[in-house]
Amino acid sequence: MREVAVIGIGQTKVDEHWDKSLRELAGFAVLDAVKDAGLNQVDALYVGNMMSVSANHQAQLGAYIADWVGLRYAESFKLESACSSGAAAFRTALLAVASGAIDTAVAVGVEKMTDSPGAEITAELATAADTDWEITQGVSFVALNALIMRRYMYEYGWTKNDFAPFSINAHANGVHNPHARFRKAITEKQYLDAGMVADPINLMDASPIGDGAAALVMVPLEKIGHSSANPLIKIIGSAAATDSIAVHDRKDPLWLKAAELSSKKAYSQAGLSPQDIDLFELHDAFSIMAALSLEASGFIERGKGPRLGLEGEIRPGGKIPIATRGGLKARGHPVGATGMYQLVEVVEQLRHQAQGSQVENARIGMAQNIGGSGSNIITHILQRV
């Protein structure tokens, strides 16, 4: 397998893009990434998306987007794994280039959600859970996470207040990200006073939906030479794992086994341990998921995830900075694009281009994209060479 590097990134602002179609959102991100890479053409395009058929009445995203960006005749298709669709597209592109089957590939994640009524999007998001044993029983996707969070608080003795630093940190970092949907800091009081969605999850625990797209271009490391205008970013770890789609079928509903497995595989590939990671773009769709991800990925002991936030260790200058460009909470969560935004943000940090929330001397970054309530988790580690 060949070593692979990221040489181009592109992204749109996460927002309500009433004036842009799905193909335009994806296309602008792809074109910006290809331009950033200094290329005129790529061999293949892989698209991560969850709900284009229902929300946008559009299938065939591979041909749909490739044609619009001038890649007609290139290999192109869509990958879907719920909220981890973006990372699935990236991993597919990585494997294609690493195998030697493709020389230049672009992966893009895209989602356009705000054109559809809220009830329809809520119903579509719920398809990431088990339709037979969860959704038809009347529990929403938010409620599933609320049940996990309530049990976590009961088992380990944490209070609602203890989760505030996750949201406060995300919004503080999002202020500096021009592509974030919410560029406004919040206080602990605002966190605690926010309206309840599904107890104990309130509005400040939950990430907002939005429209957006992010893309990366990758090539074999051996073909770059010394002419790249940007710092060289190499992909040194990539792994995916699944768990039961229904939370109640897991041996332990308070442990993200797929995160543990995928992160361990990625660490092994990279020859690293959690202590070597300079920043971690985790999947903070809900604040409880931030705590569980930190634990399963080896950054803190089981049941102690909130402590990292309370001690300030998740900030850009802390032990393990997370959500450094706002995370899902402040940047926004256009589901099929989220995994790609995480990877673009890791590249920004490793290039030292994350103005306002730059992690000092960042050299190794990790991104972890979660599908469902932990049923499909994909972990990547990137390194500045």
MOBEL-V597373 format. One record per residue. RES is the residue in three letters. SS is DSSP state (~ for helix, > for strand, _ for the rest). PSI is psi in whole degrees, -180 to 180 (none if undefined). Layout:
res = (RES RES)
ss = (SS SS)
psi = (PSI PSI)
//
This chain:
res = (MET ARG GLU VAL ALA VAL ILE GLY ILE GLY GLN THR LYS VAL ASP GLU HIS TRP ASP LYS SER LEU ARG GLU LEU ALA GLY PHE ALA VAL LEU ASP ALA VAL LYS ASP ALA GLY LEU ASN GLN VAL ASP ALA LEU TYR VAL GLY ASN MET MET SER VAL SER ALA ASN HIS GLN ALA GLN LEU GLY ALA TYR ILE ALA ASP TRP VAL GLY LEU ARG TYR ALA GLU SER PHE LYS LEU GLU SER ALA CYS SER SER GLY ALA ALA ALA PHE ARG THR ALA LEU LEU ALA VAL ALA SER GLY ALA ILE ASP THR ALA VAL ALA VAL GLY VAL GLU LYS MET THR ASP SER PRO GLY ALA GLU ILE THR ALA GLU LEU ALA THR ALA ALA ASP THR ASP TRP GLU ILE THR GLN GLY VAL SER PHE VAL ALA LEU ASN ALA LEU ILE MET ARG ARG TYR MET TYR GLU TYR GLY TRP THR LYS ASN ASP PHE ALA PRO PHE SER ILE ASN ALA HIS ALA ASN GLY VAL HIS ASN PRO HIS ALA ARG PHE ARG LYS ALA ILE THR GLU LYS GLN TYR LEU ASP ALA GLY MET VAL ALA ASP PRO ILE ASN LEU MET ASP ALA SER PRO ILE GLY ASP GLY ALA ALA ALA LEU VAL MET VAL PRO LEU GLU LYS ILE GLY HIS SER SER ALA ASN PRO LEU ILE LYS ILE ILE GLY SER ALA ALA ALA THR ASP SER ILE ALA VAL HIS ASP ARG LYS ASP PRO LEU TRP LEU LYS ALA ALA GLU LEU SER SER LYS LYS ALA TYR SER GLN ALA GLY LEU SER PRO GLN ASP ILE ASP LEU PHE GLU LEU HIS ASP ALA PHE SER ILE MET ALA ALA LEU SER LEU GLU ALA SER GLY PHE ILE GLU ARG GLY LYS GLY PRO ARG LEU GLY LEU GLU GLY GLU ILE ARG PRO GLY GLY LYS ILE PRO ILE ALA THR ARG GLY GLY LEU LYS ALA ARG GLY HIS PRO VAL GLY ALA THR GLY MET TYR GLN LEU VAL GLU VAL VAL GLU GLN LEU ARG HIS GLN ALA GLN GLY SER GLN VAL GLU ASN ALA ARG ILE GLY MET ALA GLN ASN ILE GLY GLY SER GLY SER ASN ILE ILE THR HIS ILE LEU GLN ARG VAL)
ss = (_ _ _ > > > > > > > > _ _ _ > _ _ _ _ _ _ ~ ~ ~ ~ ~ ~ ~ ~ ~ ~ ~ ~ ~ ~ ~ ~ _ _ _ _ _ _ > > > > > _ _ _ ~ ~ ~ ~ _ _ _ _ _ ~ ~ ~ ~ ~ ~ ~ ~ _ _ _ _ _ _ > > > > > _ _ ~ ~ ~ ~ ~ ~ ~ ~ ~ ~ ~ ~ ~ ~ ~ ~ ~ ~ _ _ _ _ > > > > > > > > _ _ _ _ _ _ ~ ~ ~ ~ ~ ~ ~ ~ ~ ~ ~ _ _ _ _ _ _ ~ ~ ~ _ _ _ ~ ~ ~ ~ ~ ~ ~ ~ ~ ~ ~ ~ ~ ~ ~ ~ _ _ _ ~ ~ ~ ~ ~ ~ ~ ~ ~ ~ ~ ~ ~ ~ ~ _ _ _ _ _ _ _ _ _ _ _ _ _ ~ ~ ~ ~ ~ ~ _ _ > > > _ _ > > _ _ _ > _ _ _ _ > > > > > > > > > > ~ ~ ~ _ _ _ _ _ _ _ _ _ > > > > > > > > > > _ _ _ _ ~ ~ ~ _ _ _ _ _ _ _ ~ ~ ~ ~ ~ ~ ~ ~ ~ ~ ~ ~ ~ ~ _ _ _ ~ ~ ~ _ _ > > > _ _ _ _ > ~ ~ ~ ~ ~ ~ ~ ~ ~ ~ _ _ _ _ _ _ _ _ ~ ~ ~ ~ ~ ~ _ _ _ _ _ _ _ _ _ _ > > _ _ _ _ ~ ~ ~ ~ ~ _ _ _ ~ ~ ~ ~ ~ ~ ~ ~ ~ ~ ~ ~ ~ ~ ~ ~ _ _ _ _ _ _ _ _ _ _ _ _ _ > > > > > > > > _ _ _ _ > > > > > > > > > _)
psi = (137 150 144 142 151 125 -1 141 152 150 154 162 139 122 -171 96 76 -26 4 137 172 -42 -33 -44 -52 -42 -43 -40 -43 -47 -39 -39 -42 -39 -43 -32 -15 28 162 -19 151 163 -28 152 126 129 126 126 147 -46 31 -34 -45 -45 -31 -2 41 117 -166 45 -26 -57 -37 -45 -40 -42 -42 -31 7 23 30 136 -10 157 131 134 170 141 137 123 54 -133 -9 17 -35 -49 -30 -40 -41 -45 -37 -45 -42 -48 -36 -43 -43 -33 -21 -4 -29 141 -38 129 149 133 136 138 136 144 138 105 -27 -7 -22 151 148 -39 -36 -42 -41 -43 -38 -41 -34 -19 -10 -12 -177 111 -44 -44 -5 -61 -45 -10 0 5 133 170 -40 -41 -36 -46 -33 -39 -40 -45 -41 -43 -38 -45 -39 -46 -38 0 17 155 169 -43 -30 -15 -6 -40 -28 -47 -40 -45 -45 -46 -35 -38 -35 -25 -34 1 109 -13 0 147 -41 102 60 128 154 159 168 -36 -42 -37 -49 -29 -5 151 144 136 -57 103 124 12 120 -176 -30 -6 -17 139 148 148 178 178 141 169 147 147 153 145 134 148 165 137 -36 -19 4 -43 -146 21 -4 135 -23 157 146 124 118 143 115 -5 136 122 151 150 157 164 -179 144 -33 131 -39 -13 -7 149 -33 105 -9 17 125 87 -38 -31 -42 -48 -46 -38 -39 -41 -42 -41 -44 -44 -40 -13 36 172 169 -30 -16 -8 127 -27 154 108 93 173 79 56 -36 150 -30 -34 -30 -46 -46 -37 -42 -39 -51 -27 2 14 -15 160 158 135 2 14 -47 -23 -35 -38 -45 -29 6 14 -5 0 167 -28 9 -172 -43 86 135 162 46 -16 19 -18 -172 -32 -44 -40 -36 165 72 95 -53 -16 -15 -46 -34 -38 -43 -44 -39 -41 -35 -44 -43 -45 -43 -25 -8 44 13 68 134 -29 30 131 122 130 32 127 -29 124 149 142 138 119 128 130 137 -153 37 16 -21 111 129 128 134 145 130 151 136 125 none)
//
